[in-house]
Amino acid sequence: MRTVLCVGTYGPSDPTRATLPFATALCSVAAGDGAQVALMGDATLLMKDRIAEQVQGAGWRPLTELLKELVAHDVPIFV
């Protein structure tokens, strides 16, 4: 099994790009691979509940839903 490291550097000011590492990690898990998420810079703000609740990328589910699913799959998120 492979493990994919999904790195995020975009924060709440660009919700679509901010959502991509979380969505990519979920796709990796769905494909049977492992996943990890690493957040740097502005992306670290996404771990605050009040900020995550306001983020939804174009064409994606809300960030809070993606986070809940990642937690359910035991995907580590490094900040």
CYANA upper distance limits for C-alpha pairs under 8 A (distance plus 0.5 A):
  1 MET  CA     32 GLY  CA      8.03
  1 MET  CA     33 ASP  CA      6.10
  1 MET  CA     34 GLY  CA      7.40
  2 ARG  CA     33 ASP  CA      5.80
  2 ARG  CA     34 GLY  CA      6.42
  3 THR  CA     33 ASP  CA      6.34
  3 THR  CA     34 GLY  CA      4.67
  3 THR  CA     35 ALA  CA      5.54
  3 THR  CA     36 GLN  CA      7.68
  4 VAL  CA     25 ALA  CA      7.71
  4 VAL  CA     28 SER  CA      7.45
  4 VAL  CA     33 ASP  CA      7.84
  4 VAL  CA     34 GLY  CA      6.64
  4 VAL  CA     35 ALA  CA      5.16
  4 VAL  CA     36 GLN  CA      6.73
  5 LEU  CA     25 ALA  CA      8.24
  5 LEU  CA     35 ALA  CA      6.40
  5 LEU  CA     36 GLN  CA      5.36
  5 LEU  CA     37 VAL  CA      6.31
  5 LEU  CA     38 ALA  CA      7.57
  6 CYS  CA     21 PRO  CA      5.52
  6 CYS  CA     22 PHE  CA      7.91
  6 CYS  CA     24 THR  CA      7.32
  6 CYS  CA     25 ALA  CA      6.78
  6 CYS  CA     35 ALA  CA      7.81
  6 CYS  CA     36 GLN  CA      6.59
  6 CYS  CA     37 VAL  CA      5.26
  6 CYS  CA     38 ALA  CA      6.68
  7 VAL  CA     21 PRO  CA      6.47
  7 VAL  CA     37 VAL  CA      6.36
  7 VAL  CA     38 ALA  CA      5.29
  7 VAL  CA     39 LEU  CA      6.37
  7 VAL  CA     40 MET  CA      8.14
  8 GLY  CA     18 ALA  CA      7.07
  8 GLY  CA     20 LEU  CA      8.12
  8 GLY  CA     21 PRO  CA      6.11
  8 GLY  CA     37 VAL  CA      7.97
  8 GLY  CA     38 ALA  CA      6.74
  8 GLY  CA     39 LEU  CA      5.31
  8 GLY  CA     40 MET  CA      6.76
  8 GLY  CA     43 ALA  CA      6.40
  9 THR  CA     18 ALA  CA      7.77
  9 THR  CA     39 LEU  CA      6.57
  9 THR  CA     40 MET  CA      5.58
  9 THR  CA     41 GLY  CA      6.18
  9 THR  CA     42 ASP  CA      6.52
  9 THR  CA     43 ALA  CA      5.39
  9 THR  CA     44 THR  CA      8.47
 10 TYR  CA     14 ASP  CA      6.87
 10 TYR  CA     15 PRO  CA      8.32
 10 TYR  CA     17 ARG  CA      6.56
 10 TYR  CA     18 ALA  CA      5.29
 10 TYR  CA     41 GLY  CA      7.98
 10 TYR  CA     42 ASP  CA      6.12
 10 TYR  CA     43 ALA  CA      5.37
 11 GLY  CA     15 PRO  CA      7.33
 11 GLY  CA     17 ARG  CA      8.45
 11 GLY  CA     18 ALA  CA      5.87
 11 GLY  CA     41 GLY  CA      8.38
 11 GLY  CA     42 ASP  CA      5.04
 11 GLY  CA     43 ALA  CA      4.66
 11 GLY  CA     44 THR  CA      7.70
 11 GLY  CA     45 LEU  CA      6.86
 11 GLY  CA     46 LEU  CA      6.84
 12 PRO  CA     18 ALA  CA      7.09
 12 PRO  CA     42 ASP  CA      8.19
 12 PRO  CA     43 ALA  CA      7.95
 12 PRO  CA     45 LEU  CA      7.90
 12 PRO  CA     46 LEU  CA      7.23
 12 PRO  CA     51 ILE  CA      7.64
 12 PRO  CA     52 ALA  CA      8.42
 12 PRO  CA     54 GLN  CA      8.47
 12 PRO  CA     55 VAL  CA      6.72
 14 ASP  CA     18 ALA  CA      6.53
 14 ASP  CA     57 GLY  CA      8.46
 15 PRO  CA     19 THR  CA      6.57
 15 PRO  CA     55 VAL  CA      6.02
 15 PRO  CA     56 GLN  CA      6.23
 15 PRO  CA     57 GLY  CA      5.18
 15 PRO  CA     58 ALA  CA      8.14
 16 THR  CA     20 LEU  CA      7.16
 16 THR  CA     56 GLN  CA      7.32
 16 THR  CA     57 GLY  CA      4.09
 16 THR  CA     58 ALA  CA      6.06
 16 THR  CA     60 TRP  CA      8.36
 17 ARG  CA     57 GLY  CA      7.63
 18 ALA  CA     43 ALA  CA      7.23
 18 ALA  CA     57 GLY  CA      7.87
 19 THR  CA     23 ALA  CA      6.80
 19 THR  CA     55 VAL  CA      8.39
 19 THR  CA     56 GLN  CA      7.63
 19 THR  CA     57 GLY  CA      6.33
 19 THR  CA     60 TRP  CA      8.17
 19 THR  CA     63 LEU  CA      7.00
 20 LEU  CA     24 THR  CA      6.44
 21 PRO  CA     25 ALA  CA      6.61
 21 PRO  CA     37 VAL  CA      7.20
 22 PHE  CA     26 LEU  CA      6.87
 22 PHE  CA     37 VAL  CA      7.46
 22 PHE  CA     66 LEU  CA      7.04
 22 PHE  CA     67 LEU  CA      7.78
 22 PHE  CA     70 LEU  CA      8.21
 23 ALA  CA     27 CYS  CA      6.75
 23 ALA  CA     66 LEU  CA      7.46
 24 THR  CA     28 SER  CA      6.74
 25 ALA  CA     29 VAL  CA      6.83
 25 ALA  CA     35 ALA  CA      5.81
 25 ALA  CA     36 GLN  CA      7.18
 25 ALA  CA     37 VAL  CA      7.42
 25 ALA  CA     70 LEU  CA      8.27
 25 ALA  CA     75 VAL  CA      8.49
 26 LEU  CA     30 ALA  CA      6.64
 26 LEU  CA     35 ALA  CA      8.17
 26 LEU  CA     66 LEU  CA      8.27
 26 LEU  CA     69 GLU  CA      8.25
 26 LEU  CA     70 LEU  CA      7.14
 27 CYS  CA     31 ALA  CA      6.70
 28 SER  CA     32 GLY  CA      7.03
 28 SER  CA     33 ASP  CA      5.77
 28 SER  CA     34 GLY  CA      6.95
 28 SER  CA     35 ALA  CA      6.70
 29 VAL  CA     33 ASP  CA      5.60
 29 VAL  CA     34 GLY  CA      6.14
 29 VAL  CA     35 ALA  CA      6.83
 29 VAL  CA     73 HIS  CA      8.28
 34 GLY  CA     75 VAL  CA      8.24
 35 ALA  CA     75 VAL  CA      6.51
 35 ALA  CA     76 PRO  CA      8.13
 36 GLN  CA     75 VAL  CA      6.15
 36 GLN  CA     76 PRO  CA      5.72
 36 GLN  CA     77 ILE  CA      6.60
 36 GLN  CA     78 PHE  CA      8.27
 37 VAL  CA     75 VAL  CA      7.96
 37 VAL  CA     76 PRO  CA      6.80
 37 VAL  CA     77 ILE  CA      5.14
 37 VAL  CA     78 PHE  CA      6.56
 38 ALA  CA     77 ILE  CA      6.29
 38 ALA  CA     78 PHE  CA      5.08
 38 ALA  CA     79 VAL  CA      6.57
 39 LEU  CA     43 ALA  CA      5.85
 39 LEU  CA     44 THR  CA      5.96
 39 LEU  CA     77 ILE  CA      7.97
 39 LEU  CA     78 PHE  CA      6.59
 39 LEU  CA     79 VAL  CA      5.52
 40 MET  CA     44 THR  CA      6.22
 40 MET  CA     79 VAL  CA      7.04
 42 ASP  CA     46 LEU  CA      8.38
 44 THR  CA     79 VAL  CA      6.38
 45 LEU  CA     51 ILE  CA      7.48
 46 LEU  CA     51 ILE  CA      6.39
 46 LEU  CA     52 ALA  CA      5.66
 47 MET  CA     51 ILE  CA      7.94
 47 MET  CA     52 ALA  CA      6.94
 48 LYS  CA     52 ALA  CA      6.59
 49 ASP  CA     53 GLU  CA      6.60
 50 ARG  CA     54 GLN  CA      7.51
 51 ILE  CA     55 VAL  CA      7.29
 52 ALA  CA     63 LEU  CA      6.46
 52 ALA  CA     64 THR  CA      6.42
 53 GLU  CA     62 PRO  CA      7.95
 53 GLU  CA     63 LEU  CA      7.39
 53 GLU  CA     64 THR  CA      6.40
 54 GLN  CA     62 PRO  CA      8.47
 55 VAL  CA     62 PRO  CA      6.71
 55 VAL  CA     63 LEU  CA      6.17
 55 VAL  CA     64 THR  CA      8.44
 56 GLN  CA     60 TRP  CA      6.93
 56 GLN  CA     61 ARG  CA      6.78
 56 GLN  CA     62 PRO  CA      4.90
 56 GLN  CA     63 LEU  CA      6.13
 57 GLY  CA     61 ARG  CA      7.78
 57 GLY  CA     62 PRO  CA      7.68
 57 GLY  CA     63 LEU  CA      8.34
 61 ARG  CA     65 GLU  CA      7.11
 61 ARG  CA     66 LEU  CA      7.47
 62 PRO  CA     66 LEU  CA      7.23
 63 LEU  CA     67 LEU  CA      6.61
 64 THR  CA     68 LYS  CA      6.74
 65 GLU  CA     69 GLU  CA      6.85
 66 LEU  CA     70 LEU  CA      6.71
 67 LEU  CA     71 VAL  CA      6.68
 68 LYS  CA     72 ALA  CA      6.69
 69 GLU  CA     73 HIS  CA      6.87
 70 LEU  CA     74 ASP  CA      6.78
 70 LEU  CA     75 VAL  CA      5.80
 70 LEU  CA     76 PRO  CA      8.49
 71 VAL  CA     75 VAL  CA      6.38
 71 VAL  CA     76 PRO  CA      8.18
